[in-house]
Amino acid sequence: MPSDAIHRSARDILRVFLSGRMLTALLMGFSSGLPLLLATGSVLQAWLTEAGVDLGTIGLFALVGLPYTLKFLWAPLLDRFAPIAGMGRRRGWLLLIQITLIAAIAGLGLTDPTRSLSLVTLAAFLVSFFSASQDIVIDAYRRESLADDEQGLGASLYVNGYRVGLLISSGGGLILADLIPFSAVYGVMAAAMLPGLITTLFCVEPQVATGTPRTLREAVVQPFVEYFSRQDAGLILLFVLLYKVGEMMASQMTTPFYLDLGFSKSEIGTVVKLFGFWATVIGGLMGGVLILRLGLYRALWTFGVLQAIGLIGFVILARLGHSLPGLALAIASENLFSGMATTAYVAFMATLTNRKFTATQYALLSSLMGIPRVIVNTPTGYLAEWLGWEGFFLFCMVATVPGLWLLTRFRAWMESEREAMVAEPAPAVSGTGKD
């Protein structure tokens, strides 16, 4: 097949970029990112600290984030049933979940940590549960509404929307908390969810793929049976675990590394805001556009290598010591290439899902991708003490090799699928792709 039939022109890329489907991906990403830190991160932690809650108890609040890890358990319900007549399976669940999520965020703001920590815990858990449920449906919607070769750009806009949502809730929430009570902050954040609700009301429902489960048993069993009947099914799961493991290990120790080199918290925060955030956004957008031209296999390989190379910035900084230009270089290079790799990674997981049971299979994969953050990151502090900072970051670079080696095992079928889907129409109102 001629290369010009495979690689999209600049005009095609611009048309896809400006489509309503991409705006929907961006706004739904914002809706996914906004609630996360309200229930499991900096905003709630600041509120609890201000209320005089001890550090041990604050640490235990991390457990309210369990729904994000276990969401595949109830995802089959979202594949099987359509809760609101006339809205469709995806939009119906989204509308119902978003309304309850807005109520849960506002309700969390009405609790009082000085009076009842149990009530705060319950409210935070409900926010976490409905937020994770929203993620299940949004991931499924994005997979079903975009053609396979649009998944990369869709993922980049989703991820960037997600990061903006995180920024609004974390940075914006903490700034607001200096001006108004935390109860009012949560009310403002609940109102900030309205753009996602409006997006749900006006977006187009993807057509249900032929052969979707007709019983709850089929919805629970078939996604796993179908997935594990595929070529390289086990190796793909191992790849999902390993592709970003080196970058995750490095990220776990960056703050202690910066502080050990003598940087102040203000210096770190300023550089992260000025260089880190925008480098990640630019990397995500570049990744999405390049996936359209390179194809997913070449993008995963190229961005994976760049992700490993980006860690050299930390090795250089370890030699330079306290150097603001060195800190900016390390943060910018790592975030830029990590943003590109994350976009390809998310797009790859989307293309792995069968449109018959998108919610369940994507929930399983996205839950799986979080395991290295919990298990593999645990010994990173001991590794840094044993190897020293230079040795530790070099080790993280080497840790990217197994994932890249596994990727080479998928080249034949990934590139054949790439050629087969070039002529696939965008499924704005019909679910195409894996049936």
SVG drawing of the C-alpha trace seen along z (x, -y; Angstrom):
<svg xmlns="http://www.w3.org/2000/svg" viewBox="-37 -36 66 54">
<polyline fill="none" stroke="black" stroke-width="0.4" points="0.0,0.0 1.5,-3.4 2.8,-5.4 0.6,-8.4 -2.4,-6.2 -1.3,-5.3 0.0,-8.6 -2.5,-11.4 -2.0,-14.8 -1.8,-18.0 -5.3,-18.9 -6.7,-15.6 -5.1,-16.0 -6.5,-19.5 -10.0,-18.3 -9.8,-15.6 -8.4,-17.9 -11.2,-20.5 -14.0,-17.9 -16.7,-17.8 -15.5,-14.4 -12.2,-15.9 -13.8,-18.7 -15.9,-16.1 -12.8,-14.1 -11.2,-17.3 -14.2,-18.3 -14.8,-14.7 -11.1,-14.6 -11.7,-17.8 -14.7,-16.1 -12.5,-13.0 -9.6,-15.0 -11.5,-17.5 -12.9,-15.2 -9.7,-13.1 -7.9,-15.3 -11.1,-16.5 -11.5,-13.0 -8.1,-11.4 -5.5,-14.2 -4.2,-17.6 -7.5,-19.5 -8.9,-17.0 -5.5,-16.6 -5.2,-20.4 -8.8,-20.5 -8.0,-17.6 -4.7,-19.2 -6.3,-22.5 -9.0,-20.7 -6.2,-19.2 -6.5,-15.6 -3.3,-13.6 -1.0,-12.6 -1.6,-8.8 -5.3,-9.3 -4.8,-11.5 -2.6,-8.8 -5.3,-6.2 -7.6,-8.4 -5.7,-7.1 -7.9,-4.0 -10.9,-6.0 -9.2,-5.8 -9.7,-2.0 -12.6,-2.4 -10.1,-3.6 -8.2,-0.3 -11.2,2.0 -13.5,0.3 -13.4,3.4 -15.6,5.2 -18.7,3.2 -17.8,2.2 -19.9,5.1 -23.1,3.5 -22.3,0.4 -21.8,2.5 -25.0,4.5 -27.6,2.0 -28.9,-1.4 -30.4,-3.2 -32.3,-6.1 -34.6,-5.4 -33.8,-7.4 -30.3,-8.4 -28.4,-5.4 -26.1,-3.2 -23.1,-5.5 -24.9,-8.9 -27.5,-7.5 -24.9,-6.2 -22.9,-9.4 -25.8,-11.6 -26.9,-9.6 -23.3,-9.3 -22.4,-12.9 -25.6,-14.1 -24.8,-11.9 -21.1,-12.9 -22.0,-16.6 -24.2,-15.9 -21.5,-13.9 -18.9,-16.6 -21.3,-19.2 -22.2,-16.8 -18.5,-16.3 -18.3,-20.1 -21.2,-20.0 -19.3,-17.6 -17.1,-18.7 -13.8,-17.0 -13.8,-18.4 -17.1,-16.7 -17.4,-13.4 -14.5,-11.8 -16.7,-8.9 -19.1,-11.1 -16.2,-12.7 -14.8,-9.3 -18.2,-8.1 -18.7,-11.3 -15.1,-11.1 -15.6,-7.4 -18.8,-8.3 -17.0,-11.0 -14.2,-8.5 -16.7,-5.7 -18.8,-7.9 -15.6,-9.5 -14.2,-6.1 -17.5,-5.1 -17.5,-8.2 -14.0,-7.3 -15.3,-3.8 -18.0,-5.3 -15.9,-8.1 -13.1,-5.7 -15.7,-3.5 -17.4,-6.4 -14.0,-7.7 -13.2,-4.2 -16.5,-3.8 -16.9,-7.3 -13.5,-7.5 -12.0,-5.4 -8.9,-3.4 -6.5,-5.8 -8.1,-8.8 -7.5,-7.2 -4.1,-8.8 -5.3,-12.4 -8.4,-11.7 -6.2,-10.4 -4.0,-13.4 -6.9,-15.8 -8.5,-13.7 -5.2,-13.5 -4.7,-17.3 -8.3,-18.0 -7.7,-15.7 -4.6,-17.6 -6.4,-20.9 -9.1,-19.4 -6.5,-18.4 -4.9,-21.8 -8.3,-23.5 -9.2,-21.3 -5.7,-21.2 -4.1,-24.6 -7.4,-26.4 -9.0,-24.7 -6.1,-25.5 -6.0,-29.1 -9.8,-29.4 -9.3,-27.9 -7.3,-30.9 -10.3,-33.1 -13.4,-31.1 -14.2,-28.1 -13.5,-24.6 -17.2,-23.9 -17.6,-26.7 -14.6,-25.4 -16.4,-22.1 -19.5,-23.9 -17.5,-25.7 -15.9,-22.5 -19.3,-20.8 -20.4,-23.7 -17.3,-23.3 -18.5,-19.8 -21.4,-21.4 -19.4,-21.6 -19.1,-17.8 -22.8,-17.4 -23.7,-19.8 -21.2,-17.8 -23.1,-14.6 -26.5,-16.2 -25.3,-17.3 -22.8,-14.7 -23.7,-11.9 -24.4,-8.4 -22.2,-5.7 -24.2,-2.9 -24.2,0.3 -22.0,2.9 -23.5,6.1 -23.1,9.0 -23.1,7.0 -24.0,9.0 -27.7,9.7 -27.4,11.0 -25.4,10.0 -23.5,13.3 -22.4,12.6 -21.3,9.1 -19.1,10.5 -17.7,13.6 -17.4,12.7 -15.0,9.7 -12.4,11.9 -13.0,15.0 -12.8,12.8 -9.6,11.0 -7.6,14.1 -8.5,15.8 -6.4,13.3 -2.9,13.6 -0.3,12.4 -3.0,11.7 -0.7,12.4 2.3,10.6 0.0,7.5 -0.9,7.4 2.8,7.7 3.5,4.8 0.8,2.7 2.5,3.3 6.1,2.6 5.9,-0.2 6.0,-3.1 7.5,-1.4 10.9,-3.2 9.3,-6.6 7.0,-5.8 9.9,-4.7 11.8,-7.9 8.8,-10.1 8.3,-8.5 11.7,-9.9 11.9,-13.2 10.8,-15.4 13.3,-13.8 15.9,-14.1 15.3,-17.8 15.3,-18.5 18.5,-16.5 20.2,-18.7 19.3,-21.8 16.3,-23.2 13.7,-25.0 10.1,-24.0 9.3,-27.3 12.0,-26.7 10.6,-23.2 7.0,-24.4 7.8,-27.4 9.8,-25.3 7.2,-22.5 4.4,-25.1 6.4,-27.0 8.1,-24.1 6.6,-20.8 2.9,-21.4 3.3,-23.0 5.9,-20.5 3.4,-17.7 0.6,-19.5 2.7,-20.1 4.0,-16.6 0.5,-15.2 -0.6,-17.3 2.5,-16.5 2.0,-12.8 -1.6,-12.8 -0.7,-14.5 2.4,-12.3 0.4,-9.1 -1.9,-10.1 1.2,-10.2 3.4,-7.5 0.8,-4.9 0.5,-3.5 3.3,-0.9 6.0,-3.4 4.7,-6.0 4.8,-3.6 8.4,-2.6 9.6,-6.2 8.0,-7.8 9.1,-4.9 12.7,-5.5 12.4,-9.2 10.8,-8.6 13.9,-6.7 16.2,-9.3 14.3,-12.1 15.5,-10.5 19.1,-11.5 18.1,-15.0 18.0,-13.7 21.5,-12.1 22.9,-15.4 21.2,-17.3 22.7,-14.9 26.1,-15.9 25.4,-19.6 23.9,-19.8 21.9,-22.9 21.3,-24.4 18.0,-26.0 18.7,-25.7 19.5,-22.0 16.3,-21.6 14.3,-23.2 15.9,-20.9 15.3,-17.8 11.6,-18.6 10.9,-19.8 12.5,-16.9 11.0,-14.2 7.5,-15.7 7.6,-16.4 8.5,-12.8 6.4,-11.3 3.4,-13.2 4.0,-11.8 4.4,-8.3 1.3,-8.5 -0.8,-9.6 0.4,-6.6 -0.1,-4.3 -3.7,-5.3 -4.5,-5.1 -3.0,-1.6 -5.2,-0.4 -8.3,-1.9 -7.6,0.0 -7.2,3.3 -10.8,3.2 -13.6,4.9 -16.6,2.5 -19.0,5.2 -17.7,4.8 -15.5,1.6 -16.2,0.5 -15.2,3.8 -12.0,4.4 -10.8,0.8 -11.5,0.8 -9.4,3.9 -6.5,2.5 -6.6,-0.9 -6.7,0.8 -3.8,2.9 -1.7,-0.1 -1.8,-1.4 -0.3,1.7 3.4,0.7 2.7,-2.7 1.8,-0.7 4.1,2.3 7.2,1.5 7.5,-2.0 7.7,-0.6 11.5,0.2 12.5,-2.9 13.8,-4.7 16.0,-1.8 17.3,-1.6 18.2,-5.3 20.1,-4.9 22.0,-1.8 22.8,-3.1 23.0,-6.8 21.0,-9.3 23.0,-8.9 22.8,-5.1 19.2,-5.1 18.1,-7.2 20.3,-5.1 18.6,-2.0 15.2,-3.6 16.3,-4.1 17.3,-0.4 13.9,0.6 12.2,-0.8 14.0,1.9 11.7,4.9 8.6,3.0 10.2,1.9 11.4,5.4 7.9,6.8 6.6,4.2 8.7,5.6 6.7,8.9 3.5,7.1 4.9,5.4 3.4,7.7 -0.2,7.7 -0.1,4.0 1.1,2.8 -1.3,5.1 -4.2,3.6 -2.9,0.1 -3.1,0.7 -6.5,2.4 -8.1,-0.5 -6.8,-3.4 -10.1,-3.6 -12.2,-3.1 -14.8,-5.9 -15.1,-7.8 -17.8,-6.1 -19.5,-9.3 -22.9,-7.6 -22.0,-4.0 -19.6,-1.7 -17.0,-0.2 -13.7,1.5 -13.4,4.7 -16.8,6.4"/>
</svg>
